[in-house]
Amino acid sequence: MANFVYRQVDVFTGVALKGNGLGVVIDADGLTSEQMQAFANWTNLSETTFLLKPTKPEADYRVRIFTPARELPFAGHPTLGSCHVWLGHGGKPKAEQVVQECGVGLVNLRRQAKRLAFAAPPCKRSGAVEADILDRIAKSLRVVPSAIKASQWADNGPGWVGVLLGSRADVLALKPDFAAMQGLAIGVVGPSEPKDGTDADYEVRAFIPGDGIAEDPVTGSLNASLGQWLIGSGLAPAKYTAAQGTAIGRAGRVYIEKIGQDVWVGGETVTCIEGTVTL
C-alpha cells in the first residue's frame, strides 16, 4: 500500500457542485491497471484519472481514464480536469500549449483566462446512423422517429452517436427507456430559443447506461464530437455555448469554437477536495 496525492474537481463549471465531478490521482505510475480500475469503481464517479509520466517526448504528462466499469482512450471532462490538476500541482508545459498523452494519442490544450480548452480529436467513427440503430434510439428516447431532425455517428472513443431534436424543450422533456438503450451511448442536442431565457445556444444530454451512468452531468467528449458534426455540416455556427446537466440539477457550460481546422472545447474547473488516498 502507498499514499498518493488526490484531488477531486468539478469540471465545466465555475461554481462547485454544478458541473461534472472528477477524481485525479497524481504521480500514479506505481499503480497497476487493476488497482486503477478498482479505485475508479470505488469512487463511482463517471470518470477517475491517473496522472503518469509521459512516454512521448513532446507530451507534458500522460493520463489514463477509467469509468467505474472500463478504461477509456479519451474523454473530455477528464482531459480538462486532469490538466487543471497537473498545472495546479506545479506542472510546467514545455511549450505554449499543454500536450496531454492518452489512449487516442496526443491532445493539445490551451489556457484562456479562467478556462482550459482542448482540441477535439478526430472521430473514430462518423457518418450516417444505420436505420435499425436509429429506430432503437427513437424507441429508447421514447420519441417518434420524425422528432429526430438529424443524426450522425460521433464516436471519438466512448462510442457516441449524436441526435438533433427540434428544441431545448424537446431535449429536456426526454424520459428515456435505459433498458432499451443498453449498448448505445447517445448524445442528444437541441437549439435554444430566446423565450428559454438561457445563456446557452444549445442544450445537451448524454446517456451511457452501459457504463453504469444513466445520464452524465457534463460531457466533454460528446460536446467535442457534436461540435465537429454540427459545425462541419452547417447545423451550428462556428462558435457557440452548450448547456448540459440541467435535467439533473447541474448547470454545466461548454464553450465550442472552431479555429482553423480544429474544434476547441473549453470550460472552467474548480477544485473541491484536496488530500491523499492509500492504494
N, C-alpha and C positions, 0 to 999 in steps of 0.2 A: 504494500500500500504506500502511496505517496501523496503529498499535498500539491495542488495546482491552484494558481490564481484563477478566479472565476468571476465573470461579470454577467449580469442579466440586464438586457437593454430593451427598449421599446422603439421599434422602427416604423418609419413613415408617419411620424407624429412629433410635434414639439411639446406635447403635453403627455406626461406619463400616464399609462394605462389606457390610452386611446388608440394605440397602434397595434403592432404585432410583436409579441414578446419573443426574445431570442436568448438562449443560453450560450455563452462563449467560454471555453476552457483554453487558457493561454499556455504556450510552451508545452504542448501535449504530445511531443514526439515519443515519449516513453510509453504511451498507451497503445494497446492492440486494437484492431478493428472491433473485436468482440467487446472490449471494455467501452469503446466509444458508443457502440450500438446499445449496450446495456444502460449506459448513463442517459442517452437520448430517450430511451424508452421510459426511464425513471422520471426524468424531468416532465415528460408528457407535453412538452411544448411542440408546436408544429415543426420547428427545427432547432437543433443544437449543433454548434460548430466547434471545431478544434483547430486552433492556430498552430502551425508547424513551420519548420524551416523549409524554404523553397528548394526545389530540385532543379529549377531552370535559372540560369544566371540573371536573366532580365527581370525575374519576379522579386517582389519585396517580401512576400510571405506566401505560404500555402495554406489552404483551408480544406477541411473535409466536413461535409454537411450531412447530417442524419436527421430523418424524421423518427418518430417512435418505432417505425417498422422497417425502414430501409435507408441506405445511403443514396444521396442524390448527386449527380455530376455537377449540378448548378442550381441555384435558387437565388432569388433577388433580395428579399429582406435579409437573409443570412450574409449576402455579399456586402450590403451597406452596413449592417450591424457589426460584422467582423472587422471591416475596415475602421469603423468608428472606435472599436475596442483596441485594435492594433495601434492606431495613432495615439489614442489616449494612454496607452501603456508605454509610450516613448518611441514608437516606430517612426523611422525616418525614411521616406521614399528616396529611391536612387535618382529619380527624375521628377519632372513637374507633376506628372500623373502617377498615382499609385498603381502598381501592377499586381494583381492577385492571381495566383495559380490555383486551379481547382480541376474538377473532373472533366470539364469541357475545354481545358487549356488555360490561356491567359486572358484575363478580363481587366480592362483599363477602368480606373475610377478617377474622377476629378472632384476637387473641392470647390464649392460655391457658397461662400459666406457660411450660413448655418447648415447647409445641405451638402451631402455627398451624392454623386451620380455615377452610375456605371453604364458603359457602352453595351447595349444589348447584344448577346452573342448570336450567331446565326442559328436559325431553326434547324433542328434535325429532320423535321417533317413539316411540310406545308402543303398547300393545295386544297382541292375540293374534298369535302367530307362525304364519305360513301352514303348512299341513300338509306341503307339499313341502320347505319350508325346515327344518322340524323333523325330517323324515326324513333330510335331508342332515346335519343337526347330529348326530343319533344315529349315523349311519354314520361321520362324521368323528371322533367321540369314541370310536368302537368300543364302544358300549353298545346294549343293546336299548332300543326306544322306551319301554318301561314303566319304565326306570330314571330317566327324566326325570319328576320329580314335578310340576313346574310350569315355565312358560316365559313370557317376555314380551320384546317389543322394548324396549330400554332405551338408546336412542341419543341421547346428548347432544352429539354431534359426531363421534366416531370410528366410529360405526356399530354399537354394541354390541347384541347380542341376549343376554339372560340366561337361563340354565337352572339349575334347582334339582335337585340329586341328593339321595339319601336320607341321606348321611352324609359327614363329613370323610374317612373312609377311602375312600369311593367316589370323591371328588374327587382324592385323592392317588394313587389307583390308575390314573388315566387315562393312556393312552399313545396320543395322538391320531394320526390319519392327516392330516398337514398338507396333503398334496396335495389331498385331498378337501374340505378346509376353505377353499380359495382363494376369495376374495371375501366371506368372512364374518369378523366379529370377534366371537368367542364368549367370554362370561364365564360361568364355572361356579362355583356356590356350594353348600356343603353344611354342615349343622349339626354342631357338635362334640358329643361325649358325655363324661360325667365320666371314663370309662375312658381317654380320649385323652390326659389329662394335659397339656392345653394351657390357656393363659390366655385364649385367644380363643374366642368363641362360634361363629364360622363360619370355614371355610376357603374361600379364593377362588383361582381360577386364571384367567388371561387369555391367550387365544390370538389372535394377529394375524399370521398368516403372510403376508398380502398386503402388510404394511408391512415385510417382511423380519425380523420379530420373531416367532419361533416361539412363545415364551412370555415375556410381560412380567413382570418381577420383582414389582412392586407398582404398582397402577393406580388412581389417584385418581378418574378419570372413571368407570371401571366401578363402583367401590365407591359413588360418588355415585348413579348411576342404579339400582344394585342396592338401595341403601338406600331410595330413593324407592319402588321397586316392592315390596320385601319388607315394609317398614313400612306402606306405603299399603294393601296387600292383607291385612294381618294375619298375614303369614307370619313376621314377626320383631318383637321388642319395639322400643320407641321409642329404645332406647339399647343398642348392642352393640359388640363389638370383632371385627374381622375379621383373620385371619392370611392372608398371601399370600407366595409365594416359597419356601415350604417344600420343594417338589418340586425346586427348582433351587439349593438351598443358601443361600437367603436367610431372613430372619426379620422380614419386614415386619409392621407393626401399623398398622391403620387404625381410627380411633375414629369411629363413626357415632352421631349423636344428632339426633332431631327436636325442634326447639324452635319452638313455634307452627306456622307453615306451612312453615318451612324445615327441610331436612335438612342438617346440618353434617357435614363430612368433615374429620377432624383427624389430625395426625401430627407427629412430630418430624423435624427436618432437621439434619444435621451437615455442616460444610464439610470437604472432603478436599484440595482443590487450590486454591491462590491464585497468580495470575500474570498474564501478558499474552499476547495472541495477535496475530499480524500477519496482516492480511487485506487 
